[in-house]
């Protein structure tokens, strides 16, 4: 089981349909920081208005380059490549004792390619 006594920060990429519930639950936990990677449209919602007005994030980092997010298992097995993404994403960060307005920053696009040989250990049931 998960115990929050030892967790000072939470960094997650929750399933989109559960993201608001993840955020609301995490904000009730005794952690210093919460960072969620979400589709940018998460920020633009009437139903989440109170989430952001009652609990304003400290920072929002806009990913200037759309990330490729293929299924992890297939990617690690080399069965699928990371190609250009089709969805805009942002990191939304809450710091518990933040005072001030939410800051928005744009992250520079990265031009690095993910190497074919990722140096990963095989997943359970797989061979190299």
C-alpha positions in Angstrom: 0.0 0.0 0.0 1.0 3.6 -0.6 1.9 5.6 2.5 2.2 9.4 2.2 4.3 9.8 5.3 7.5 9.3 3.2 6.3 11.0 0.0 7.2 14.7 -0.2 6.4 15.2 -3.9 4.1 13.6 -6.4 4.9 13.5 -10.1 2.4 11.8 -12.3 0.8 11.4 -15.7 -2.7 10.3 -14.7 -5.2 8.9 -17.2 -6.9 11.9 -18.7 -10.4 10.9 -17.6 -9.2 10.5 -14.0 -6.8 13.5 -13.9 -9.1 15.8 -11.9 -9.8 13.2 -9.3 -6.0 12.4 -9.0 -5.3 16.1 -8.5 -8.0 16.7 -6.0 -6.9 13.7 -4.0 -3.2 14.6 -4.1 -4.0 18.2 -3.0 -5.5 16.7 0.2 -2.4 14.7 0.9 0.5 16.0 3.1 2.9 16.6 0.2 5.0 19.6 -0.6 4.6 19.6 -4.4 2.3 18.0 -7.0 3.2 17.9 -10.7 0.9 16.4 -13.3 1.5 16.0 -17.0 -1.9 16.5 -18.7 -3.2 17.3 -22.1 -3.3 21.1 -22.4 -7.1 21.0 -22.8 -7.2 20.0 -19.1 -6.7 23.7 -18.4 -9.6 24.9 -20.5 -12.7 23.5 -18.8 -15.8 24.9 -17.2 -16.2 21.8 -15.0 -12.6 22.2 -13.7 -12.9 26.0 -13.1 -13.3 25.5 -9.3 -10.3 23.2 -9.2 -8.1 26.0 -10.5 -9.8 28.9 -8.6 -9.9 27.1 -5.3 -6.4 25.6 -5.7 -4.4 27.8 -8.1 -1.4 26.0 -9.5 2.0 27.6 -8.9 3.3 27.1 -12.4 2.1 25.7 -15.7 4.9 24.6 -18.1 3.7 24.4 -21.7 5.5 21.8 -23.8 6.4 23.7 -26.9 6.9 20.5 -28.8 4.2 17.9 -28.8 5.6 14.8 -27.1 5.3 11.4 -28.6 3.6 9.0 -26.1 3.4 5.6 -27.6 2.4 2.7 -25.3 5.3 2.1 -23.0 5.4 -1.7 -23.2 5.5 -1.7 -27.0 8.0 1.2 -27.1 10.4 -0.6 -24.6 10.1 -3.8 -26.6 11.1 -1.9 -29.7 7.9 -2.8 -31.5 6.9 0.8 -32.0 8.9 4.1 -32.5 8.4 7.4 -30.8 7.2 9.7 -33.6 5.9 13.3 -33.6 3.1 13.8 -31.1 -0.4 14.9 -32.1 -1.6 16.4 -28.7 -0.5 19.4 -26.8 0.6 18.8 -23.2 1.5 20.8 -20.1 3.0 20.2 -16.7 0.8 21.7 -14.0 2.5 22.2 -10.7 1.2 23.0 -7.3 3.5 24.0 -4.4 1.7 23.8 -1.0 2.8 27.2 0.4 2.9 29.1 -2.9 2.0 32.8 -2.6 1.3 34.7 -5.8 -0.3 34.2 -9.2 0.1 31.2 -11.4 3.2 31.5 -13.6 3.1 30.2 -17.2 6.4 29.2 -18.9 7.1 27.6 -22.2 9.6 24.8 -22.3 12.0 24.8 -25.3 11.4 22.2 -27.9 13.9 19.4 -27.7 15.4 18.1 -30.9 17.0 15.0 -29.5 15.9 11.6 -30.8 15.4 8.7 -28.5 18.1 6.1 -29.2 17.1 2.8 -30.6 19.1 0.9 -27.9 17.5 2.3 -24.8 19.7 0.2 -22.4 16.6 -1.0 -20.7 16.3 -4.3 -18.9 13.8 -6.7 -20.5 10.3 -6.6 -19.1 9.1 -9.6 -17.2 8.5 -12.4 -19.6 10.6 -10.8 -22.4 14.1 -11.6 -23.6 16.7 -9.2 -25.0 
